[in-house]
Amino acid sequence: MRTCNGCGRDLAVEDLVRHERGRIVLVHCPDCKRVLGRYDRHGDDPKTDRRSE
């Protein structure tokens, strides 16, 4: 569980919205859109994650 610092909602990992931009992965709250994390992927560029669509 993760609590959003923007809206205070408790979020399960499967509720988070992820966007992959090349090697960077952005994770944000589905309600207030606040960025909860930014991660650098190593290796080949991943395919775009379409779970948020």
C-alpha positions as a Python dict, from the first residue, in 0.01 Angstrom:
ca = {
    (1, 'M'): (0, 0, 0),
    (2, 'R'): (110, 351, -78),
    (3, 'T'): (-55, 671, 48),
    (4, 'C'): (-69, 960, -198),
    (5, 'N'): (73, 1282, -51),
    (6, 'G'): (-160, 1485, -273),
    (7, 'C'): (-508, 1350, -200),
    (8, 'G'): (-437, 1113, 91),
    (9, 'R'): (-582, 809, -84),
    (10, 'D'): (-441, 467, 9),
    (11, 'L'): (-339, 298, -316),
    (12, 'A'): (-261, -63, -393),
    (13, 'V'): (19, -125, -643),
    (14, 'E'): (-230, -235, -910),
    (15, 'D'): (-417, 99, -874),
    (16, 'L'): (-114, 312, -963),
    (17, 'V'): (-90, 453, -1316),
    (18, 'R'): (241, 393, -1495),
    (19, 'H'): (381, 560, -1805),
    (20, 'E'): (701, 447, -1971),
    (21, 'R'): (900, 707, -2164),
    (22, 'G'): (1197, 521, -2307),
    (23, 'R'): (1399, 421, -2004),
    (24, 'I'): (1207, 640, -1756),
    (25, 'V'): (900, 504, -1574),
    (26, 'L'): (664, 755, -1410),
    (27, 'V'): (417, 634, -1148),
    (28, 'H'): (129, 857, -1042),
    (29, 'C'): (-199, 866, -850),
    (30, 'P'): (-504, 787, -1066),
    (31, 'D'): (-715, 1051, -885),
    (32, 'C'): (-505, 1365, -841),
    (33, 'K'): (-229, 1274, -1093),
    (34, 'R'): (49, 1353, -844),
    (35, 'V'): (377, 1183, -937),
    (36, 'L'): (464, 923, -674),
    (37, 'G'): (786, 799, -828),
    (38, 'R'): (1023, 825, -1122),
    (39, 'Y'): (1246, 531, -1205),
    (40, 'D'): (1526, 472, -1453),
    (41, 'R'): (1508, 139, -1632),
    (42, 'H'): (1837, -16, -1735),
    (43, 'G'): (1888, -220, -2048),
    (44, 'D'): (1681, -212, -2366),
    (45, 'D'): (1396, 36, -2403),
    (46, 'P'): (1076, -131, -2274),
    (47, 'K'): (755, -150, -2472),
    (48, 'T'): (496, 108, -2368),
    (49, 'D'): (288, -3, -2072),
    (50, 'R'): (-76, 18, -2177),
    (51, 'R'): (-237, -63, -1840),
    (52, 'S'): (-349, 300, -1797),
    (53, 'E'): (-548, 309, -2123),
}
